[in-house]
């Protein structure tokens, strides 16, 4: 299935954005997930950038501040206020942010991939490292 078709799915199933928002709403306060981790949980392990695009326009009910980049960093934005807001919200939830990064070993949300009992596989049959 091509990128365009699953990003804009209509009557035959939920849109990619709505699936991303549903996953992000499940991240508990005081924990974070990476864009790649959210992509895996949506069933599209190579769609981390698309997750970022979806998060750019998310509704107010989505805890967007709990999604960070693969290094635990607060991703750059056009407006610096968004980066500061993310840091403040994370700190209010008890997440330690130092030099713009969250220690993933401590605060990463550990959620199994959506496919029960199966880790996503990369080319060649190796397990993906979505952490």
C-alpha positions in Angstrom: 0.0 0.0 0.0 1.4 3.4 -1.0 2.0 6.3 1.3 -0.7 8.4 -0.2 -3.3 5.7 0.1 -2.8 4.9 3.8 -2.4 8.5 4.8 -5.8 9.5 3.4 -7.9 6.4 3.9 -11.6 7.2 4.0 -14.7 5.2 4.2 -13.0 1.8 4.2 -11.0 2.5 7.4 -9.6 5.1 9.7 -7.2 7.7 8.4 -3.5 7.4 9.3 -3.8 10.6 11.4 -6.7 9.3 13.5 -4.7 6.1 14.2 -1.7 8.2 15.2 -3.8 10.3 17.5 -5.3 7.2 19.1 -1.9 5.8 19.8 -0.6 9.0 21.2 -3.6 9.4 23.5 -2.6 6.1 25.1 0.8 7.4 26.2 0.6 7.8 30.0 1.4 11.1 31.7 5.1 11.1 32.8 6.2 8.9 29.9 7.2 9.6 26.3 7.3 7.7 23.0 9.4 8.3 19.9 8.0 9.2 16.4 9.3 5.8 15.3 7.7 4.0 18.1 4.3 5.5 17.3 4.8 4.6 13.7 5.4 0.9 14.6 2.3 0.9 16.8 0.2 2.2 13.9 1.3 -0.7 11.9 3.6 1.4 9.6 7.1 1.0 11.0 8.8 3.2 8.4 6.4 6.1 8.8 8.1 8.1 11.6 8.2 11.3 9.4 4.5 10.9 8.6 3.8 10.6 12.3 5.7 14.0 12.7 3.5 15.4 10.0 0.3 14.2 11.7 1.5 15.6 15.0 2.0 19.0 13.5 -1.8 19.5 13.1 -3.1 17.4 16.0 -6.3 18.3 17.9 -5.9 19.9 21.4 -7.1 16.6 23.0 -3.9 14.8 21.8 -1.0 14.9 24.3 1.5 15.9 21.5 4.2 16.9 24.0 4.8 13.2 24.9 6.3 12.4 21.5 10.0 13.0 21.0 12.6 12.1 18.4 14.7 8.9 18.4 17.3 10.4 20.6 14.8 11.6 23.2 15.1 15.1 21.9 12.5 17.8 21.5 12.4 18.2 17.8 13.0 21.7 16.3 10.0 23.7 15.2 9.5 26.8 13.1 8.4 28.6 16.3 10.6 28.2 19.4 7.5 28.6 21.6 6.4 25.1 20.7 9.6 23.6 21.9 9.5 25.5 25.2 5.8 24.5 25.7 6.7 20.9 25.1 9.5 21.1 27.7 7.3 22.8 30.3 4.5 20.2 29.8 6.8 17.3 30.1 8.4 18.8 33.3 4.9 19.4 34.8 4.3 15.6 34.3 7.5 14.8 36.1 9.7 14.0 33.0 13.2 15.3 33.4 14.4 17.3 30.4 18.1 18.2 30.2 19.7 20.0 27.3 16.5 19.5 25.3 16.5 15.7 25.8 14.6 13.2 27.8 16.4 10.1 29.1 14.6 7.4 27.2 15.9 4.6 29.4 13.9 6.1 32.2 10.8 7.7 30.6 10.1 5.7 27.4 6.6 4.2 27.3 7.0 0.4 26.9 4.1 -0.7 24.8 4.0 -3.9 22.8 3.6 -3.4 19.0 0.0 -3.6 17.8 0.4 -7.1 16.3 0.1 -9.4 19.3 3.3 -11.2 20.1 5.2 -10.2 16.9 7.9 -7.6 16.6 8.1 -5.9 13.2 10.8 -7.2 10.9 13.2 -5.3 8.8 14.5 -6.4 5.4 16.4 -9.7 5.8 14.2 -10.9 8.6 16.0 -9.0 11.4 13.9 -7.5 14.2 13.4 -3.8 13.9 14.9 -1.7 16.7 12.1 0.8 17.2 13.4 2.0 20.5 
